[in-house]
């Protein structure tokens, strides 16, 4: 038997227990108007059969909250507007004093923080749902979104921690910022065609979501959209994509592959940070920039192919990609910034472009298996600890194995020692320029300076 009641006094609300929120397209409720017990609460506000309505002034009403006493605090110190409990079945129309009003919407914050609300059924006449309408309804088990609703607004279902299944209206054109943030039981989502943008933090923290289906109409994914969605095992970005937000897939550590669409020209900061399930990476021609921490911690990555159009790598872009063996940096890149390849502990070989001018602080720090690196003639400056490394197993430096080949007759400027102190250091410089290197600060530290005709 369904419960449908409301308590207008403050009650202690428990957040214990686990509920299931199922957002389904339900059959339309009866079009018959409902005429029940009516109370007049304030101007343009009344309650019929324990449901609050706001008179819109045009023969329509929207489900709302008690305007007489709009806020109180529940036991979790969250603001509650009205203490709905159990199941709410909203009719398509109501009759008050012989006047019939069509129910067309749900107002902003109408059910916010109602921690005892378990189910809401909305009629097909509802065409709009307000911001934060179901925010923090932690015990809500089920609510339908009618086909006439074109937008799921900002924060609408944020914190509905039991959400498992969502079926979207087919004519939906927008899903708002943080609309499903922290819906920690959500298992899968299918975004309908027509959606062009996924808003910031839309599914952030949905850590049990395993599959996402994206529409071919999609053009952009917002900042932290899927942050912390650590169970996603299947996701393909459509070819229509042109923009990704920072931290878009941060911590999505079960995604095995992530082909980047051709239309993406820049990868932002921390976009794939911690995506340790990705094993290979081929980036599209046309891509020009990879942001700070973009692939940091992608510890399952074994192969990386960078496009020839790449010109900018930012700091720590590939930090701690501990299984990549070979990096080939394309021509056009002029700087390898601080720690960009630090802790790539399986790296054996790296090819540097003739366009390169500077190497930053700790660029290859922790790359303990590097055997030989050729520094192009174009390089004019190398940062402190650029090649610093200690073998974690033996506690010794890799400089007993590494040889630096320097092709410039003018010694690059050093901002400090580029390697471990008190270790054997070997460099090879152009024939006839050994003394030039020996005369420069920090280069003089090297125990062995050899010459070669390049």
C-alpha positions as CSV (number, residue, x, y, z in Angstrom):
1,X,0.0,0.0,0.0
2,X,1.4,3.4,-1.0
3,X,2.0,6.1,1.6
4,X,1.5,9.7,0.6
5,X,1.7,12.0,3.5
6,X,3.6,15.1,4.6
7,X,4.6,16.3,8.1
8,X,4.7,20.0,8.5
9,X,6.6,19.9,11.8
10,X,10.3,19.3,12.1
11,X,11.1,15.7,12.5
12,X,14.4,13.9,13.1
13,X,15.3,12.5,9.7
14,X,17.4,9.4,9.6
15,X,19.9,8.8,6.7
16,X,20.5,5.2,7.6
17,X,19.6,2.4,5.3
18,X,20.2,1.9,1.5
19,X,17.6,2.9,-1.0
20,X,17.4,2.5,-4.7
21,X,16.5,5.5,-6.9
22,X,15.2,4.5,-10.3
23,X,14.6,7.3,-12.7
24,X,12.2,5.8,-15.3
25,X,9.9,6.9,-18.1
26,X,6.6,5.8,-16.5
27,X,3.2,5.6,-18.0
28,X,1.3,8.8,-17.8
29,X,-1.0,9.3,-14.8
30,X,-4.7,9.7,-15.3
31,X,-5.7,13.0,-16.9
32,X,-8.6,13.3,-14.5
33,X,-8.2,16.2,-12.2
34,X,-7.8,15.6,-8.5
35,X,-10.1,17.4,-6.0
36,X,-9.3,16.5,-2.4
37,X,-8.8,18.1,0.9
38,X,-7.5,21.7,0.2
39,X,-5.8,24.1,2.5
40,X,-4.9,27.7,1.6
41,X,-1.4,28.5,2.9
42,X,-0.5,31.9,1.5
43,X,-1.2,34.0,-1.6
44,X,-1.0,31.8,-4.7
45,X,-0.1,28.7,-2.6
46,X,-2.2,25.8,-1.4
47,X,-2.0,22.2,-0.5
48,X,-4.2,19.4,-2.0
49,X,-4.0,16.0,-0.5
50,X,-0.8,16.8,1.3
51,X,1.1,18.0,-1.8
52,X,2.1,21.7,-2.0
53,X,1.4,23.6,-5.1
54,X,2.4,27.1,-6.3
55,X,-0.2,28.9,-8.5
56,X,1.6,30.1,-11.7
57,X,-1.3,32.5,-12.5
58,X,-2.2,31.1,-15.9
59,X,-4.4,28.2,-15.0
60,X,-1.4,26.1,-14.1
61,X,0.4,25.1,-10.9
62,X,3.8,23.6,-10.0
63,X,4.6,21.2,-7.2
64,X,6.5,23.2,-4.6
65,X,7.2,23.5,-0.9
66,X,5.7,25.2,2.2
67,X,6.2,28.9,1.7
68,X,5.0,29.7,5.2
69,X,8.0,28.2,6.9
70,X,10.4,27.7,4.0
71,X,13.4,26.3,5.8
72,X,14.5,24.3,8.8
73,X,17.5,22.1,9.6
74,X,17.4,18.4,9.7
75,X,19.7,16.3,11.9
76,X,22.5,16.4,9.3
77,X,22.4,20.3,9.4
78,X,21.0,20.4,5.9
79,X,18.2,22.9,5.0
80,X,14.8,21.2,4.4
81,X,12.0,23.1,2.9
82,X,9.2,20.6,3.4
83,X,9.1,17.2,5.1
84,X,7.6,15.0,2.5
85,X,7.6,11.3,3.4
86,X,7.1,8.0,1.7
87,X,5.5,8.1,-1.8
88,X,4.2,11.1,-3.7
89,X,1.9,10.5,-6.6
90,X,1.4,13.9,-8.4
91,X,-1.8,14.2,-10.5
92,X,-2.0,15.9,-13.9
93,X,-4.5,18.4,-12.7
94,X,-6.1,19.6,-9.4
95,X,-9.4,21.3,-8.7
96,X,-9.6,24.0,-6.1
97,X,-13.0,25.8,-5.4
98,X,-14.3,24.6,-8.8
99,X,-11.3,25.8,-10.7
100,X,-9.1,23.2,-12.4
101,X,-5.3,23.8,-12.7
102,X,-3.0,21.7,-14.8
103,X,0.2,20.5,-13.1
104,X,3.0,21.6,-15.4
105,X,6.2,21.7,-13.3
106,X,8.3,21.1,-10.2
107,X,9.8,24.2,-8.6
108,X,13.4,24.7,-7.6
109,X,14.3,22.8,-4.5
110,X,10.8,21.4,-4.1
111,X,12.0,18.1,-2.5
112,X,15.5,19.1,-1.5
113,X,17.0,17.1,1.4
114,X,13.8,15.1,2.0
115,X,15.6,12.1,3.4
116,X,12.4,10.1,4.0
117,X,10.9,10.5,0.5
118,X,11.0,7.1,-1.3
119,X,9.2,7.6,-4.6
120,X,7.8,10.4,-6.7
121,X,5.5,9.8,-9.8
122,X,5.1,12.8,-12.1
123,X,2.4,13.1,-14.7
124,X,3.1,13.6,-18.5
125,X,1.8,17.2,-18.1
126,X,5.0,18.1,-16.3
127,X,7.3,20.0,-18.7
128,X,9.9,21.5,-16.3
129,X,11.8,20.6,-13.2
130,X,13.7,23.2,-11.2
131,X,17.3,23.3,-10.0
132,X,18.0,21.1,-7.0
133,X,14.5,19.7,-7.1
134,X,15.6,16.4,-5.6
135,X,19.0,17.4,-4.2
136,X,20.1,15.2,-1.3
137,X,17.0,12.9,-1.3
138,X,19.1,10.0,0.0
139,X,16.2,7.6,0.4
140,X,14.4,8.3,-2.9
141,X,13.9,5.0,-4.6
142,X,12.2,6.0,-7.8
143,X,11.1,9.0,-9.8
144,X,10.1,9.3,-13.5
145,X,11.1,12.1,-15.8
146,X,8.2,12.7,-18.3
147,X,8.9,12.9,-22.0
148,X,7.9,16.6,-22.1
149,X,10.9,17.6,-19.9
150,X,13.6,19.2,-22.1
151,X,16.2,19.9,-19.4
152,X,17.5,18.2,-16.3
153,X,18.7,21.3,-14.5
154,X,21.8,22.0,-12.3
155,X,22.1,19.9,-9.2
156,X,18.8,18.2,-9.8
157,X,19.6,14.8,-8.4
158,X,23.0,15.6,-6.7
159,X,23.5,13.4,-3.7
160,X,20.8,10.9,-4.5
161,X,23.1,8.2,-3.3
162,X,20.9,5.2,-4.2
163,X,20.4,6.0,-7.9
164,X,21.0,2.9,-10.1
165,X,19.2,3.2,-13.4
166,X,18.4,6.3,-15.5
167,X,16.4,6.4,-18.7
168,X,16.4,9.9,-20.2
169,X,13.5,11.5,-22.1
170,X,14.4,11.2,-25.8
171,X,13.9,14.9,-26.5
172,X,16.1,16.1,-23.7
173,X,18.4,18.9,-24.9
174,X,20.4,19.7,-21.7
175,X,21.7,18.1,-18.5
176,X,23.0,20.6,-16.0
177,X,26.0,21.1,-13.9
178,X,26.4,18.5,-11.2
179,X,23.0,17.1,-12.1
180,X,24.0,13.5,-11.0
181,X,27.0,14.3,-8.9
182,X,27.6,11.7,-6.1
183,X,24.9,9.4,-7.3
184,X,27.1,6.6,-6.0
185,X,24.9,3.7,-6.9
186,X,24.3,4.7,-10.6
187,X,25.4,1.7,-12.7
188,X,25.0,3.0,-16.3
189,X,23.8,5.9,-18.4
190,X,22.7,6.4,-22.0
191,X,22.7,10.1,-23.1
192,X,20.1,10.7,-25.8
193,X,20.9,12.1,-29.2
194,X,20.6,15.9,-29.4
195,X,22.7,16.6,-26.3
196,X,25.8,18.6,-27.4
197,X,27.4,19.2,-24.1
198,X,28.0,17.3,-20.9
199,X,28.2,19.9,-18.1
200,X,30.9,20.3,-15.4
201,X,30.9,17.6,-12.7
202,X,27.8,16.1,-14.2
203,X,28.6,12.5,-13.1
204,X,31.5,13.3,-10.7
205,X,31.8,10.7,-8.0
206,X,29.5,8.1,-9.6
207,X,32.0,5.4,-8.6
208,X,29.8,2.4,-9.4
209,X,28.9,3.5,-12.9
210,X,30.3,0.8,-15.3
211,X,29.1,1.9,-18.8
212,X,28.3,5.2,-20.5
213,X,26.8,5.6,-24.0
214,X,27.5,9.0,-25.5
215,X,25.4,10.5,-28.5
216,X,26.9,11.2,-31.9
217,X,25.7,14.8,-31.4
218,X,28.1,15.4,-28.4
219,X,30.7,18.2,-28.9
220,X,32.2,18.8,-25.5
221,X,32.7,17.2,-22.1
222,X,33.0,19.6,-19.1
223,X,35.4,19.9,-16.3
224,X,35.5,16.9,-13.9
225,X,32.5,15.5,-15.7
226,X,33.4,11.9,-15.0
227,X,35.9,12.5,-12.2
228,X,36.2,9.6,-9.8
229,X,34.0,7.3,-11.9
230,X,36.4,4.5,-11.1
231,X,34.2,1.6,-12.4
232,X,33.7,2.8,-16.0
233,X,34.9,0.0,-18.2
234,X,33.4,1.1,-21.5
235,X,33.3,4.6,-23.0
236,X,33.8,5.9,-26.6
237,X,33.9,9.5,-27.4
238,X,32.1,10.3,-30.7
239,X,33.9,11.8,-33.7
240,X,31.9,15.0,-33.2
241,X,33.9,15.9,-30.1
242,X,35.9,19.1,-30.2
243,X,36.5,19.9,-26.5
244,X,37.5,18.2,-23.2
245,X,37.5,19.9,-19.8
246,X,40.2,19.6,-17.2
247,X,40.0,16.5,-15.1
248,X,37.3,15.2,-17.3
249,X,38.2,11.5,-16.7
250,X,40.4,12.0,-13.6
251,X,40.6,8.6,-11.7
252,X,38.7,6.5,-14.3
253,X,41.1,3.7,-13.7
254,X,39.3,0.9,-15.4
255,X,38.9,2.3,-18.9
256,X,41.2,0.1,-21.1
257,X,41.4,2.4,-24.0
258,X,40.5,6.0,-24.8
259,X,40.8,7.0,-28.5
260,X,40.9,10.8,-28.7
261,X,38.6,12.2,-31.5
262,X,40.2,14.0,-34.4
263,X,38.5,17.3,-33.6
264,X,40.3,17.6,-30.2
265,X,43.1,20.1,-30.6
266,X,44.2,20.4,-26.9
267,X,44.1,18.0,-24.0
268,X,43.6,20.0,-20.8
269,X,45.2,19.6,-17.4
270,X,44.8,16.3,-15.6
271,X,42.3,15.1,-18.2
272,X,43.3,11.4,-17.9
273,X,45.1,11.6,-14.5
274,X,45.2,8.2,-12.9
275,X,43.6,6.3,-15.7
276,X,45.8,3.3,-15.0
277,X,43.7,0.9,-17.1
278,X,44.7,2.5,-20.4
279,X,47.4,0.4,-22.1
280,X,48.1,2.1,-25.4
281,X,47.7,5.6,-26.6
282,X,47.5,7.0,-30.2
283,X,46.8,10.7,-30.3
284,X,45.3,12.3,-33.4
285,X,47.0,14.4,-36.0
286,X,45.9,18.0,-35.3
287,X,46.5,17.8,-31.6
288,X,48.8,20.6,-30.5
289,X,49.0,20.6,-26.7
290,X,49.0,18.2,-23.8
291,X,48.3,19.8,-20.4
292,X,49.8,19.6,-16.9
293,X,49.4,16.1,-15.4
294,X,47.3,15.1,-18.4
295,X,48.4,11.4,-18.3
296,X,50.0,11.4,-14.9
297,X,49.8,8.1,-13.2
298,X,48.7,6.1,-16.2
299,X,50.7,3.2,-14.9
300,X,49.3,0.6,-17.3
301,X,50.3,2.6,-20.4
302,X,53.0,0.7,-22.4
303,X,52.9,2.5,-25.7
304,X,52.5,6.1,-26.7
305,X,52.4,7.6,-30.2
306,X,52.5,11.4,-30.3
307,X,51.2,13.3,-33.3
308,X,53.5,15.3,-35.6
309,X,51.4,18.3,-35.0
310,X,52.2,18.4,-31.2
311,X,54.0,21.6,-30.2
312,X,53.4,21.8,-26.4
313,X,54.0,19.4,-23.6
314,X,53.3,20.8,-20.1
315,X,54.8,19.8,-16.8
316,X,54.2,16.2,-15.5
317,X,52.2,15.4,-18.6
318,X,53.4,11.8,-18.5
319,X,54.7,11.6,-14.9
320,X,54.7,8.1,-13.5
321,X,53.8,6.3,-16.7
322,X,55.9,3.6,-15.4
323,X,55.5,1.0,-18.1
324,X,56.3,3.1,-21.2
325,X,59.6,2.0,-22.8
326,X,60.1,4.4,-25.7
327,X,59.1,8.1,-26.2
328,X,59.6,9.8,-29.5
329,X,59.1,13.6,-29.2
330,X,58.0,15.2,-32.6
331,X,59.7,18.0,-34.3
332,X,58.1,21.3,-33.4
333,X,58.3,20.8,-29.6
334,X,60.6,23.5,-28.2
335,X,60.4,22.8,-24.5
336,X,60.3,19.7,-22.2
337,X,59.1,21.3,-18.9
338,X,59.6,20.3,-15.3
339,X,59.1,16.6,-14.5
340,X,57.2,16.0,-17.8
341,X,58.6,12.4,-18.0
342,X,59.7,12.0,-14.4
343,X,59.3,8.5,-12.8
344,X,58.8,6.8,-16.2
345,X,60.8,4.0,-14.6
346,X,60.7,1.6,-17.6
347,X,61.9,4.2,-20.2
348,X,64.9,2.9,-22.1
349,X,65.0,5.3,-25.1
350,X,63.8,8.8,-25.9
351,X,64.2,10.7,-29.1
352,X,64.4,14.5,-28.8
353,X,63.6,16.8,-31.7
354,X,66.0,19.3,-33.4
355,X,63.6,22.1,-32.5
356,X,64.1,21.5,-28.7
357,X,65.5,24.5,-26.8
358,X,65.1,23.8,-23.1
359,X,64.9,20.8,-20.7
360,X,63.2,21.6,-17.4
361,X,63.9,20.7,-13.8
362,X,63.6,17.0,-13.2
363,X,62.4,16.3,-16.8
364,X,63.7,12.7,-16.7
365,X,64.1,12.3,-13.0
366,X,63.4,8.8,-11.9
367,X,63.9,7.3,-15.4
368,X,66.5,4.9,-14.0
369,X,66.7,2.6,-17.0
370,X,67.7,5.2,-19.6
371,X,70.8,4.1,-21.4
372,X,71.6,6.9,-23.9
373,X,70.2,10.3,-24.6
374,X,71.2,12.6,-27.4
375,X,70.8,16.3,-26.7
376,X,70.2,18.3,-29.9
377,X,72.4,21.2,-30.9
378,X,69.4,23.5,-30.5
379,X,69.2,23.0,-26.7
380,X,70.5,26.0,-24.8
381,X,69.4,25.3,-21.2
382,X,69.0,22.2,-19.0
383,X,67.3,22.4,-15.6
384,X,68.5,21.1,-12.3
385,X,68.2,17.4,-11.6
386,X,67.0,16.8,-15.2
387,X,68.4,13.2,-15.1
388,X,68.4,12.6,-11.4
389,X,67.7,9.0,-10.6
390,X,68.2,6.3,-8.0
391,X,67.5,2.7,-8.6
392,X,64.8,1.8,-6.0
393,X,66.1,-1.8,-5.8
394,X,69.8,-1.2,-5.5
395,X,69.9,2.4,-4.1
396,X,72.5,3.3,-6.8
397,X,72.4,5.9,-9.6
398,X,71.7,5.0,-13.2
399,X,74.6,7.2,-14.2
400,X,76.8,4.1,-14.4
401,X,74.7,3.2,-17.4
402,X,73.6,6.5,-19.0
403,X,75.5,8.4,-21.6
404,X,74.6,11.9,-22.6
405,X,75.5,12.9,-26.2
406,X,75.6,16.7,-26.4
407,X,75.7,18.0,-30.0
408,X,76.1,21.7,-29.3
409,X,79.6,23.3,-29.4
410,X,78.3,25.9,-26.9
411,X,77.6,24.2,-23.6
412,X,73.9,24.5,-22.6
413,X,73.3,26.6,-19.5
414,X,72.8,24.5,-16.3
415,X,70.7,25.8,-13.4
416,X,72.3,23.3,-11.1
417,X,73.6,19.8,-11.1
418,X,71.6,17.7,-13.5
419,X,72.2,14.4,-11.9
420,X,73.0,12.6,-8.7
421,X,76.0,13.9,-6.8
422,X,79.0,11.6,-6.2
423,X,78.3,9.3,-9.1
424,X,80.2,8.5,-12.2
425,X,78.9,10.8,-15.0
426,X,79.7,10.4,-18.6
427,X,79.0,12.9,-21.5
428,X,80.1,13.0,-25.1
429,X,80.6,16.4,-26.7
430,X,81.6,17.6,-30.2
431,X,85.2,17.1,-31.1
432,X,87.4,20.0,-30.1
433,X,85.0,21.4,-27.5
434,X,85.9,19.4,-24.4
435,X,87.7,22.3,-22.7
436,X,84.6,24.5,-23.4
437,X,82.5,22.1,-21.3
438,X,85.1,21.7,-18.6
439,X,85.2,25.5,-18.2
440,X,81.5,25.8,-17.4
441,X,79.9,25.5,-14.0
442,X,78.3,22.1,-13.3
443,X,79.6,20.5,-16.6
444,X,83.0,20.4,-14.9
445,X,81.5,18.0,-12.3
446,X,81.5,15.2,-14.9
447,X,84.1,12.5,-14.4
448,X,84.4,11.6,-18.0
449,X,84.0,14.0,-20.9
450,X,84.6,12.3,-24.3
451,X,84.7,13.9,-27.8
452,X,83.0,12.8,-31.0
453,X,82.5,14.0,-34.5
454,X,78.8,14.4,-34.9
